[in-house]
Amino acid sequence: MHGPDISWYIALAVILFATGSLGVLLRRSPLIILLSVEIMLNGANLALIAFARRFGHEDGQVFAVAVMAIAASEVVVGLGLIVAMSRRNLELDVDKLRTLRG
């Protein structure tokens, strides 16, 4: 096998996931929270691909592609909500968003 050992990939995946979870827990802007969730999903994808490479199966890579498709749809819905909130001049603070009003 060429390249770094699997432990380096897993360490990077943990760092990405921890950074994303801190962004979700500490930030109040919905856009930053959305980006932090994407960072968490990228860390999970990196771990899936690293284990798939280590064990020689393609299952992890196929699952990572499926996670990327789900993440893309999540971004579309999230950005649509953020645009709709900003057009109605609502404050973009997740602490103050308790209900969705029509």
FITI-986527 format. One line per field, with one value per residue (C-alpha): residue number from 1; residue in three letters; chain; x, y, z. Coordinates in nm, 3 decimals. Layout:
<pts>
i: NUM / ...
aa: ala / ...
ch: A / ...
x: X / ...
y: Y / ...
z: Z / ...
</pts>
This chain:
<pts>
i: 1 / 2 / 3 / 4 / 5 / 6 / 7 / 8 / 9 / 10 / 11 / 12 / 13 / 14 / 15 / 16 / 17 / 18 / 19 / 20 / 21 / 22 / 23 / 24 / 25 / 26 / 27 / 28 / 29 / 30 / 31 / 32 / 33 / 34 / 35 / 36 / 37 / 38 / 39 / 40 / 41 / 42 / 43 / 44 / 45 / 46 / 47 / 48 / 49 / 50 / 51 / 52 / 53 / 54 / 55 / 56 / 57 / 58 / 59 / 60 / 61 / 62 / 63 / 64 / 65 / 66 / 67 / 68 / 69 / 70 / 71 / 72 / 73 / 74 / 75 / 76 / 77 / 78 / 79 / 80 / 81 / 82 / 83 / 84 / 85 / 86 / 87 / 88 / 89 / 90 / 91 / 92 / 93 / 94 / 95 / 96 / 97 / 98 / 99 / 100 / 101 / 102
aa: met / his / gly / pro / asp / ile / ser / trp / tyr / ile / ala / leu / ala / val / ile / leu / phe / ala / thr / gly / ser / leu / gly / val / leu / leu / arg / arg / ser / pro / leu / ile / ile / leu / leu / ser / val / glu / ile / met / leu / asn / gly / ala / asn / leu / ala / leu / ile / ala / phe / ala / arg / arg / phe / gly / his / glu / asp / gly / gln / val / phe / ala / val / ala / val / met / ala / ile / ala / ala / ser / glu / val / val / val / gly / leu / gly / leu / ile / val / ala / met / ser / arg / arg / asn / leu / glu / leu / asp / val / asp / lys / leu / arg / thr / leu / arg / gly
ch: A / A / A / A / A / A / A / A / A / A / A / A / A / A / A / A / A / A / A / A / A / A / A / A / A / A / A / A / A / A / A / A / A / A / A / A / A / A / A / A / A / A / A / A / A / A / A / A / A / A / A / A / A / A / A / A / A / A / A / A / A / A / A / A / A / A / A / A / A / A / A / A / A / A / A / A / A / A / A / A / A / A / A / A / A / A / A / A / A / A / A / A / A / A / A / A / A / A / A / A / A / A
x: 0.000 / 0.133 / 0.078 / 0.023 / -0.106 / -0.479 / -0.418 / -0.333 / -0.659 / -0.858 / -0.683 / -0.769 / -1.128 / -1.155 / -1.014 / -1.263 / -1.555 / -1.455 / -1.416 / -1.759 / -1.925 / -1.770 / -1.903 / -2.253 / -2.246 / -2.086 / -2.218 / -2.556 / -2.565 / -2.759 / -2.516 / -2.216 / -2.404 / -2.480 / -2.114 / -2.014 / -2.248 / -2.084 / -1.742 / -1.870 / -2.000 / -1.666 / -1.487 / -1.720 / -1.666 / -1.290 / -1.313 / -1.537 / -1.300 / -0.995 / -1.148 / -1.261 / -0.906 / -0.760 / -0.980 / -0.993 / -1.370 / -1.564 / -1.856 / -1.724 / -1.665 / -2.015 / -2.161 / -1.950 / -2.091 / -2.443 / -2.363 / -2.237 / -2.566 / -2.764 / -2.538 / -2.599 / -2.975 / -2.941 / -2.750 / -3.018 / -3.297 / -3.095 / -2.990 / -3.349 / -3.468 / -3.195 / -3.280 / -3.652 / -3.578 / -3.355 / -3.615 / -3.873 / -3.621 / -3.620 / -3.323 / -3.084 / -3.014 / -3.089 / -3.146 / -3.441 / -3.588 / -3.838 / -4.122 / -4.163 / -4.436 / -4.601
y: 0.000 / 0.341 / 0.657 / 0.724 / 0.467 / 0.450 / 0.608 / 0.941 / 0.941 / 0.852 / 1.125 / 1.380 / 1.254 / 1.296 / 1.649 / 1.740 / 1.590 / 1.764 / 2.098 / 2.060 / 1.963 / 2.262 / 2.486 / 2.342 / 2.381 / 2.726 / 2.928 / 3.095 / 3.170 / 2.908 / 2.937 / 2.860 / 2.571 / 2.434 / 2.457 / 2.287 / 1.996 / 1.965 / 1.950 / 1.674 / 1.477 / 1.518 / 1.377 / 1.077 / 1.027 / 1.035 / 0.765 / 0.551 / 0.577 / 0.509 / 0.189 / 0.085 / 0.131 / -0.056 / -0.363 / -0.361 / -0.333 / -0.075 / -0.065 / 0.236 / 0.432 / 0.363 / 0.465 / 0.784 / 0.878 / 0.823 / 1.047 / 1.317 / 1.305 / 1.339 / 1.626 / 1.808 / 1.785 / 1.901 / 2.209 / 2.294 / 2.276 / 2.463 / 2.743 / 2.772 / 2.822 / 3.077 / 3.275 / 3.267 / 3.392 / 3.673 / 3.785 / 3.822 / 4.023 / 3.771 / 3.769 / 3.488 / 3.370 / 3.005 / 3.078 / 3.300 / 3.064 / 2.851 / 2.805 / 2.825 / 3.071 / 3.081
z: 0.000 / -0.094 / 0.104 / 0.472 / 0.717 / 0.798 / 1.140 / 0.974 / 0.782 / 1.092 / 1.294 / 1.025 / 1.016 / 1.394 / 1.372 / 1.097 / 1.288 / 1.613 / 1.435 / 1.278 / 1.604 / 1.780 / 1.503 / 1.546 / 1.923 / 1.950 / 1.655 / 1.618 / 1.247 / 1.049 / 0.758 / 0.980 / 1.139 / 0.792 / 0.694 / 1.019 / 0.947 / 0.606 / 0.771 / 1.000 / 0.702 / 0.524 / 0.828 / 0.830 / 0.457 / 0.504 / 0.770 / 0.547 / 0.254 / 0.472 / 0.609 / 0.261 / 0.137 / 0.433 / 0.396 / 0.016 / -0.019 / -0.217 / 0.026 / 0.217 / -0.100 / -0.228 / 0.105 / 0.104 / -0.237 / -0.100 / 0.199 / -0.040 / -0.233 / 0.090 / 0.201 / -0.127 / -0.082 / 0.279 / 0.163 / -0.092 / 0.166 / 0.430 / 0.199 / 0.075 / 0.432 / 0.502 / 0.186 / 0.274 / 0.626 / 0.504 / 0.246 / 0.522 / 0.725 / 1.008 / 1.239 / 1.148 / 1.503 / 1.578 / 1.947 / 1.857 / 1.595 / 1.784 / 1.537 / 1.163 / 1.081 / 0.740
</pts>
